[in-house]
Amino acid sequence: MRGFSLIELMIALVLGLLVVAAAIAVFLSNKDSYRTNLALGQVQENSRIAFELLARDLRQAGITTCGNANRVANVLSNGTTASTTPAWYANFGNVIRGYDGGTTDPAVTSGTSSAERVAATSSMTLIGAAMASASIASYSASTYGFTLTGTNPGVQAGDIVVICDPDHAVLAQVTSIASGVLIVNSGTGVTASPGNCSRGLGFPTQCTTTGNNYAFAVNSMLSALSASDWYIGNNPLGGRSLYRRALVNTSGTPTPTAQEMVRNVTDMQLSYHVAGATSFVTAATVTAAASWATVDAVQVALTLQGSERFTGSDGQPIRRQFSTTVNLRNRS
């Protein structure tokens, strides 16, 4: 019986190696294509999530549930009637405020530590009533307590709330809850922080013990305060993320707390539209509080990158920039 010669065997091996090499090349090419498409999908998905979450807070900015944002009392001890600069979350007269890169944002510290703001990026503070609200069944002028109709919308003792009726709205802190009744109190013996400067909830605010008395009628509305600051921060893995700094009730005290919302968002640039203007401008151009009161839309530009290296054309993670424009609903 005749067999293969050595030359024939070597030719067969070479041809086999060529086929295997071609198959490996196709496999590696498909793998690289898969990784690139996966990274691009992650970037697009993260951009949708980031815009959706940010747009929710933007659309809530300035809302009081009763549509009377121009008449808002504020009895918080660290609010606009305080002798010092009000806390960033306690100023309903400034429901939207932006900060360009390099500008100090009082709501968050800039730096290189985890959850600190990246200095070269924009940030923005948004204040309004939370989406969940409840109707008021009764108000007791003697105990300063509110009884709600139906289920409590998640309000706890120590929470800051927005209470409103067709006449006006007021920012106050629920100092205690007794038998389902939400108490808004002030003065000696009240341990809530920051506390209220008055028990009177009328407009305009008077920071005395009883203050400007006002009884909210049946079917007035009560909501928790939604105060947030959006910025790009350093995440625990050494990268960057989109952060939301929000009030979290910690043992009865509203505490600004950083929340990582979307990872691998590396930059955010914001511009603002003032009513009557023909173009969007930076935060530095919108200077005075009166100017911020006329901002009716925000343009958000986010830069995102994939989580895997070598997926971009430059040997780096794939990067994309997306932008959207959100109208502020609660501008009169």
C-alpha positions as CSV (number, residue, x, y, z in Angstrom):
1,M,0.0,0.0,0.0
2,R,1.2,3.5,-0.9
3,G,1.1,6.4,1.7
4,F,1.6,10.1,1.6
5,S,5.0,11.4,0.8
6,L,6.7,13.9,3.2
7,I,6.2,16.7,0.8
8,E,2.5,16.0,0.4
9,L,2.1,15.8,4.2
10,M,3.8,19.2,4.6
11,I,1.6,20.8,2.0
12,A,-1.5,19.4,3.7
13,L,-0.3,20.8,7.0
14,V,0.4,24.2,5.5
15,L,-3.0,24.3,3.9
16,G,-4.6,23.2,7.2
17,L,-2.8,25.9,9.1
18,L,-4.0,28.5,6.6
19,V,-7.6,27.4,7.0
20,V,-7.2,27.4,10.9
21,A,-5.5,30.9,10.7
22,A,-8.3,32.2,8.6
23,A,-10.9,30.8,11.0
24,I,-9.1,32.3,14.0
25,A,-8.9,35.7,12.2
26,V,-12.6,35.6,11.5
27,F,-13.3,34.7,15.1
28,L,-11.1,37.5,16.5
29,S,-12.7,40.0,14.1
30,N,-16.2,39.0,15.1
31,K,-15.2,39.1,18.7
32,D,-13.8,42.6,18.3
33,S,-16.9,43.7,16.4
34,Y,-19.1,42.2,19.2
35,R,-17.2,44.0,21.9
36,T,-17.4,47.3,20.0
37,N,-21.2,46.9,19.4
38,L,-21.7,45.8,23.1
39,A,-19.8,48.9,24.3
40,L,-21.8,51.1,21.9
41,G,-25.0,49.6,23.2
42,Q,-23.9,50.2,26.8
43,V,-23.1,53.8,26.0
44,Q,-26.5,54.4,24.3
45,E,-28.4,52.7,27.1
46,N,-26.6,54.7,29.8
47,S,-27.3,57.9,27.9
48,R,-31.0,57.1,27.8
49,I,-31.1,56.3,31.6
50,A,-29.1,59.5,32.4
51,F,-31.3,61.8,30.4
52,E,-34.5,60.2,31.7
53,L,-33.5,60.6,35.4
54,L,-32.1,64.1,34.9
55,A,-35.2,65.2,32.9
56,R,-37.5,64.0,35.7
57,D,-35.9,66.4,38.2
58,L,-35.8,69.2,35.6
59,R,-39.5,68.9,35.0
60,Q,-40.3,68.9,38.7
61,A,-38.2,72.1,39.3
62,G,-40.4,74.8,40.7
63,I,-43.6,72.7,41.1
64,T,-45.7,73.2,44.3
65,T,-48.5,70.9,43.2
66,C,-50.9,73.9,43.4
67,G,-49.3,76.0,40.7
68,N,-48.5,79.0,42.8
69,A,-44.7,79.1,42.7
70,N,-44.7,83.0,42.9
71,R,-46.2,82.9,46.4
72,V,-44.0,80.6,48.6
73,A,-43.5,81.1,52.3
74,N,-40.5,79.5,54.0
75,V,-40.3,78.8,57.7
76,L,-37.2,76.7,57.6
77,S,-34.6,77.9,60.1
78,N,-31.9,77.7,57.4
79,G,-34.2,79.1,54.7
80,T,-34.4,82.5,53.0
81,T,-35.4,84.2,56.3
82,A,-32.2,83.1,58.0
83,S,-29.6,85.6,59.0
84,T,-27.0,83.7,57.1
85,T,-26.9,82.4,53.5
86,P,-29.7,79.9,53.1
87,A,-28.9,76.2,52.6
88,W,-28.8,75.2,48.9
89,Y,-31.9,73.0,49.4
90,A,-33.9,75.5,51.4
91,N,-34.3,78.3,48.9
92,F,-37.4,77.9,46.8
93,G,-36.8,81.3,45.3
94,N,-34.0,79.7,43.3
95,V,-35.5,76.4,42.0
96,I,-32.9,76.1,39.3
97,R,-29.3,77.2,39.5
98,G,-26.4,76.2,37.3
99,Y,-22.6,76.3,37.8
100,D,-20.1,76.2,35.0
101,G,-16.9,74.2,35.3
102,G,-14.5,75.9,37.7
103,T,-17.3,77.7,39.5
104,T,-18.1,76.8,43.2
105,D,-21.3,74.8,43.7
106,P,-22.4,75.2,47.4
107,A,-24.1,71.8,47.2
108,V,-21.1,69.7,46.5
109,T,-17.3,69.8,47.1
110,S,-15.0,69.7,44.1
111,G,-11.9,67.4,44.4
112,T,-10.4,64.0,43.5
113,S,-12.0,61.9,46.2
114,S,-14.9,59.5,45.6
115,A,-18.3,61.3,45.0
116,E,-16.6,64.7,44.8
117,R,-17.3,66.9,41.8
118,V,-14.9,67.0,38.8
119,A,-14.0,70.7,38.7
120,A,-14.0,71.1,34.9
121,T,-17.6,70.0,34.6
122,S,-21.0,71.7,35.0
123,S,-23.4,71.1,37.8
124,M,-27.0,72.1,38.5
125,T,-29.3,72.5,41.5
126,L,-33.0,71.7,41.1
127,I,-35.7,72.2,43.7
128,G,-39.4,71.3,43.7
129,A,-42.2,69.2,45.2
130,A,-41.8,65.4,44.9
131,M,-44.1,63.6,42.5
132,A,-46.0,61.8,45.3
133,S,-48.4,63.9,47.2
134,A,-51.4,63.6,49.5
135,S,-54.6,65.6,50.1
136,I,-55.0,67.2,53.6
137,A,-58.1,66.1,55.5
138,S,-57.8,68.6,58.3
139,Y,-55.4,71.0,60.1
140,S,-55.3,71.7,63.8
141,A,-54.3,75.3,64.7
142,S,-53.8,74.2,68.4
143,T,-51.4,71.3,67.7
144,Y,-50.0,72.5,64.3
145,G,-50.9,69.0,63.0
146,F,-52.0,67.8,59.5
147,T,-54.2,64.8,59.0
148,L,-53.9,63.3,55.5
149,T,-56.6,61.8,53.3
150,G,-55.6,58.3,52.3
151,T,-52.0,57.0,52.5
152,N,-49.0,59.0,53.7
153,P,-46.9,59.6,50.6
154,G,-43.7,58.4,52.3
155,V,-43.2,61.5,54.5
156,Q,-41.3,60.8,57.8
157,A,-40.6,62.9,60.9
158,G,-37.8,65.3,60.0
159,D,-38.7,65.5,56.3
160,I,-39.0,68.9,54.6
161,V,-42.4,69.3,52.9
162,V,-44.2,71.6,50.5
163,I,-47.7,72.4,51.7
164,C,-50.0,74.4,49.3
165,D,-53.5,75.6,48.5
166,P,-54.7,78.0,45.9
167,D,-53.5,81.0,48.0
168,H,-49.8,80.1,48.5
169,A,-47.3,77.3,49.3
170,V,-45.0,77.0,52.3
171,L,-41.7,75.1,53.0
172,A,-41.6,73.6,56.5
173,Q,-40.2,70.6,58.3
174,V,-42.3,67.9,59.8
175,T,-41.0,67.9,63.4
176,S,-42.8,64.8,64.5
177,I,-45.6,62.4,63.6
178,A,-48.1,61.4,66.3
179,S,-50.9,58.8,65.6
180,G,-50.6,59.6,61.9
181,V,-50.8,63.3,62.3
182,L,-47.9,65.3,60.8
183,I,-46.8,68.0,63.3
184,V,-45.1,71.2,62.0
185,N,-43.8,72.9,65.2
186,S,-41.0,75.2,66.4
187,G,-39.5,76.7,69.5
188,T,-38.2,75.2,72.8
189,G,-38.2,71.4,73.0
190,V,-38.3,70.8,69.2
191,T,-35.2,68.7,68.3
192,A,-35.7,68.6,64.6
193,S,-32.8,69.9,62.4
194,P,-32.8,72.4,60.8
195,G,-36.2,73.1,62.4
196,N,-38.7,75.8,61.8
197,C,-38.4,79.4,62.8
198,S,-42.2,79.7,63.2
199,R,-45.4,77.7,63.6
200,G,-47.3,80.2,61.4
201,L,-47.5,79.0,57.8
202,G,-48.9,82.1,56.2
203,F,-47.5,84.2,53.4
204,P,-45.4,86.3,53.7
205,T,-43.2,84.5,56.3
206,Q,-42.8,85.9,59.8
207,C,-40.1,84.2,61.9
208,T,-41.6,84.5,65.3
209,T,-43.1,81.8,67.6
210,T,-46.6,82.0,66.1
211,G,-45.6,84.0,63.1
212,N,-48.1,84.6,60.3
213,N,-51.0,82.3,61.2
214,Y,-52.7,80.5,58.4
215,A,-55.0,77.5,58.4
216,F,-54.7,75.3,55.3
217,A,-58.2,74.1,54.4
218,V,-59.5,70.6,53.4
219,N,-58.1,69.3,50.1
220,S,-54.9,71.3,50.4
221,M,-51.9,69.4,49.2
222,L,-48.7,68.1,51.0
223,S,-45.6,66.7,49.3
224,A,-42.1,65.9,50.3
225,L,-39.5,68.4,49.1
226,S,-37.4,67.2,46.1
227,A,-34.0,68.9,46.2
228,S,-31.1,67.6,44.1
229,D,-27.8,68.6,42.7
230,W,-26.6,66.9,39.5
231,Y,-22.9,66.7,38.7
232,I,-20.0,64.6,37.4
233,G,-18.1,63.0,40.2
234,N,-15.3,60.6,40.8
235,N,-16.6,57.0,41.3
236,P,-15.1,54.4,43.6
237,L,-13.4,52.6,40.7
238,G,-11.3,55.6,39.7
239,G,-13.5,56.6,36.8
240,R,-16.3,59.2,36.5
241,S,-20.1,58.9,37.0
242,L,-23.2,61.0,36.9
243,Y,-24.1,61.8,40.5
244,R,-27.2,63.1,42.1
245,R,-26.8,64.7,45.6
246,A,-30.2,64.6,47.3
247,L,-31.7,65.0,50.7
248,V,-31.9,61.7,52.6
249,N,-33.7,61.4,56.0
250,T,-31.0,60.2,58.4
251,S,-32.4,59.6,61.9
252,G,-34.9,62.5,61.4
253,T,-32.4,64.9,59.8
254,P,-32.5,65.7,56.1
255,T,-28.9,65.1,55.0
256,P,-27.5,65.8,51.5
257,T,-26.2,62.5,50.3
258,A,-24.3,61.6,47.1
259,Q,-26.0,59.0,44.9
260,E,-24.2,57.4,41.9
261,M,-26.8,57.4,39.1
262,V,-25.0,56.3,35.9
263,R,-21.4,55.1,35.7
264,N,-18.9,56.0,32.9
265,V,-20.4,59.5,32.3
266,T,-17.2,61.5,31.9
267,D,-18.4,65.0,31.3
268,M,-21.6,67.2,31.5
269,Q,-22.0,70.6,30.0
270,L,-25.1,72.7,30.6
271,S,-26.5,75.7,28.9
272,Y,-29.7,77.6,29.6
273,H,-32.4,79.4,27.7
274,V,-33.8,82.6,29.2
275,A,-37.3,83.6,28.2
276,G,-37.2,85.9,25.1
277,A,-33.7,85.0,24.1
278,T,-32.7,83.5,20.8
279,S,-30.0,81.1,22.0
280,F,-28.8,79.1,24.9
281,V,-26.1,80.6,27.2
282,T,-23.8,79.4,30.0
283,A,-24.5,79.7,33.7
284,A,-22.1,82.6,33.9
285,T,-24.3,84.6,31.6
286,V,-27.4,84.0,33.7
287,T,-26.1,85.9,36.7
288,A,-28.8,87.4,38.9
289,A,-31.5,85.5,40.7
290,A,-34.0,87.4,38.6
291,S,-32.4,86.0,35.5
292,W,-32.6,82.5,36.8
293,A,-36.3,83.0,37.4
294,T,-36.7,83.4,33.7
295,V,-34.9,80.2,32.6
296,D,-37.4,78.1,30.8
297,A,-35.2,75.3,29.2
298,V,-32.0,73.5,29.8
299,Q,-29.7,72.0,27.2
300,V,-27.7,69.0,28.5
301,A,-24.7,67.5,26.8
302,L,-23.2,64.3,28.2
303,T,-20.1,62.5,27.2
304,L,-20.1,58.7,28.0
305,Q,-17.6,56.0,27.4
306,G,-17.8,52.2,27.4
307,S,-16.6,50.0,30.2
308,E,-14.1,48.0,28.1
309,R,-10.7,49.2,26.8
310,F,-9.6,49.0,23.2
311,T,-13.1,49.3,21.8
312,G,-12.6,52.7,20.2
313,S,-10.6,53.5,17.1
314,D,-7.8,55.0,19.1
315,G,-7.2,52.0,21.3
316,Q,-9.2,53.6,24.1
317,P,-12.8,52.9,25.4
318,I,-15.4,54.0,22.9
319,R,-16.7,57.5,23.6
320,R,-19.9,59.3,22.4
321,Q,-21.5,62.6,23.2
322,F,-25.2,63.0,23.4
323,S,-27.4,66.1,24.0
324,T,-31.0,66.9,24.7
325,T,-33.1,69.9,25.6
326,V,-35.7,69.8,28.4
327,N,-38.3,72.5,28.9
328,L,-39.2,73.6,32.5
329,R,-42.9,73.0,32.9
330,N,-43.4,75.2,36.0
331,R,-42.4,78.6,34.6
332,S,-45.3,81.1,34.5
